[in-house]
Amino acid sequence: FEDPFRGGQHKLVICDTYDSQGNPTESNTRHVASKIFNNPQSTEQEPWFGLEQEYFLMSTATNKPLGWPKNGIPEAQGKYYCGVGQGKVFGRDIVDKHYEYCLNAGIKISGINAEVAPGQWEFQIGPVCGISAGDHMLAARYILERITEDTYETYVNYDPKPITGDWNGSGCHTNFSTKNMRDGT
């Protein structure tokens, strides 16, 4: 991918990892996935994936989501979903910069939206064919982490349930289709 931070000839690279004997490392799950996705039975089906990554932007000062009061909790979830305006969305500058940087990197990002809790957001990757969906997601997550690291007193939380109580958690929903599904055959 193009490096949206350094520009010019710089690149962001997603790669498999191997030990000194040339064997995939234990954490190299992409190696196994590559075998599956490069199987002729898989490639002829042209599998498309759309990934919806939910996350919270957390304040480093309070360890709470952006927009949450120092003491207590905000109004109940609901008004924040796809929200706009003061008191409904928190961190849009970060989210917009993430979207712009992903586009500049060549990541197939297809949208962003505020989620159900203050400081909670989602971005969508795809549709992307096969194993590339994971590459695009990993690069998009990296860019989001770098943006919060470099310029804001925030960090990203992908935990499934980072806030206790009656608050939605975060997930990564997957949409899937094959050529036959899209053609109606």
C-alpha positions in Angstrom: 0.0 0.0 0.0 1.1 3.6 -0.5 2.4 5.1 2.8 0.0 8.0 3.6 2.3 9.2 6.4 5.6 9.6 4.6 4.3 9.8 1.0 6.6 9.7 -2.0 8.1 6.3 -2.7 7.4 4.9 0.7 5.2 1.8 1.1 3.3 -0.1 3.8 3.9 -3.8 3.4 1.8 -6.7 4.7 3.9 -9.9 4.7 4.0 -13.5 6.0 6.5 -14.4 8.7 8.8 -17.4 8.7 11.5 -18.8 11.1 15.2 -19.2 10.2 14.4 -22.7 8.7 11.8 -21.2 6.3 8.8 -22.6 8.2 5.8 -20.3 8.9 5.9 -18.9 12.4 3.1 -19.9 14.8 1.5 -16.5 14.4 1.5 -16.7 10.6 -2.1 -17.7 10.1 -2.0 -15.9 6.7 0.1 -18.8 5.4 -2.7 -21.3 6.0 -5.3 -18.9 4.7 -3.3 -18.4 1.5 -3.4 -22.1 0.8 -7.2 -22.0 1.1 -7.7 -18.9 -0.9 -5.3 -19.9 -3.7 -7.0 -23.3 -4.1 -8.5 -23.4 -7.6 -11.9 -24.3 -6.1 -11.8 -21.1 -4.1 -10.5 -18.8 -6.9 -13.1 -19.9 -9.4 -15.8 -18.8 -7.0 -14.3 -15.3 -6.8 -15.1 -14.9 -3.0 -15.9 -11.3 -2.1 -15.7 -10.1 1.5 -17.0 -6.9 3.1 -15.7 -6.3 6.6 -17.3 -3.9 9.1 -14.9 -3.1 11.9 -16.4 -1.5 15.0 -14.1 0.1 17.6 -14.0 2.7 20.4 -11.8 5.8 20.5 -10.6 5.9 24.1 -9.1 8.9 25.9 -5.7 8.4 27.4 -6.5 10.8 30.2 -9.6 9.0 31.4 -9.4 5.5 29.8 -13.0 6.0 28.8 -14.5 6.5 25.3 -14.3 10.0 23.9 -17.3 12.0 24.9 -17.9 10.2 28.2 -18.0 12.4 31.3 -15.2 12.0 33.8 -17.6 10.9 36.4 -20.6 8.8 35.5 -22.0 7.7 32.1 -23.5 9.6 29.2 -27.1 9.5 28.1 -28.3 6.0 27.0 -27.2 4.7 23.6 -29.4 5.4 20.6 -29.0 9.0 19.6 -25.3 8.5 18.7 -25.9 5.9 15.9 -24.9 7.6 12.6 -25.1 10.8 14.6 -24.0 14.3 13.6 -23.6 17.4 15.8 -22.4 18.4 19.2 -23.2 16.0 22.0 -23.7 13.1 19.5 -20.3 12.4 17.9 -16.8 12.5 19.4 -13.6 12.0 17.4 -14.8 12.7 13.9 -11.6 14.5 13.1 -9.7 11.2 13.8 -12.2 9.1 11.8 -12.2 11.5 8.8 -8.4 11.5 8.8 -8.4 7.7 8.9 -10.7 7.5 6.0 -8.6 10.0 3.9 -5.4 8.1 4.7 -6.9 4.8 3.8 -8.0 6.1 0.5 -4.6 7.6 -0.1 -3.0 4.3 0.7 -5.1 2.4 -1.8 -7.1 0.5 0.8 -10.6 -0.5 -0.3 -12.4 1.4 2.4 -16.0 1.9 1.5 -17.5 3.8 4.4 -17.4 5.1 8.0 -20.2 5.8 10.5 -20.7 6.6 14.1 -21.9 3.7 16.2 -24.4 3.4 19.1 -22.2 4.7 21.9 -20.3 8.0 22.3 -16.8 7.5 21.0 -17.7 4.3 19.1 -17.2 4.2 15.3 -17.1 1.7 12.4 -15.3 1.5 9.1 -16.1 -0.8 6.2 -13.6 -2.6 4.0 -14.6 -4.0 0.6 -15.8 -5.6 -1.3 -12.4 -7.2 -1.7 -11.7 -10.6 -3.3 -10.3 -13.4 -1.2 -7.3 -13.1 1.1 -6.8 -9.5 0.1 -9.7 -8.5 2.5 -7.6 -9.4 5.5 -4.6 -7.4 4.0 -6.8 -4.3 3.6 -8.3 -4.7 7.1 -4.8 -5.0 8.7 -3.5 -2.0 6.8 -6.6 0.0 7.8 -6.2 -0.9 11.5 -2.5 0.0 11.3 -3.3 3.4 9.9 -5.9 4.1 12.6 -3.5 3.1 15.3 -0.8 5.3 13.8 -3.1 8.3 13.6 -4.1 8.1 17.2 -0.5 7.5 18.2 0.9 10.5 16.4 -1.6 13.3 16.8 -4.2 12.7 19.5 -4.4 11.7 23.1 -6.5 8.7 22.2 -6.1 5.0 21.6 -8.2 2.4 19.7 -10.0 -0.3 21.5 -11.4 -3.3 19.5 -12.5 -5.3 22.6 -15.8 -7.1 22.1 -17.2 -5.5 25.3 -15.0 -2.7 26.6 -17.8 -0.9 28.5 -19.8 -2.7 31.2 -23.5 -2.2 31.4 -26.1 -1.6 28.8 -23.7 -0.6 26.0 -23.1 -2.4 22.8 -19.7 -3.9 22.2 -17.6 -3.9 19.1 -17.3 -6.6 16.5 -16.1 -7.2 13.0 -19.1 -8.2 10.9 -18.3 -10.1 7.7 -20.4 -10.0 4.5 -19.7 -12.7 1.9 -20.6 -13.6 -1.6 -19.4 -15.8 -4.4 -19.6 -15.3 -8.2 -22.6 -17.7 -8.3 -24.4 -15.9 -5.5 -23.9 -12.5 -7.3 -25.0 -14.0 -10.7 -28.0 -15.6 -9.1 -27.0 -19.1 -10.3 
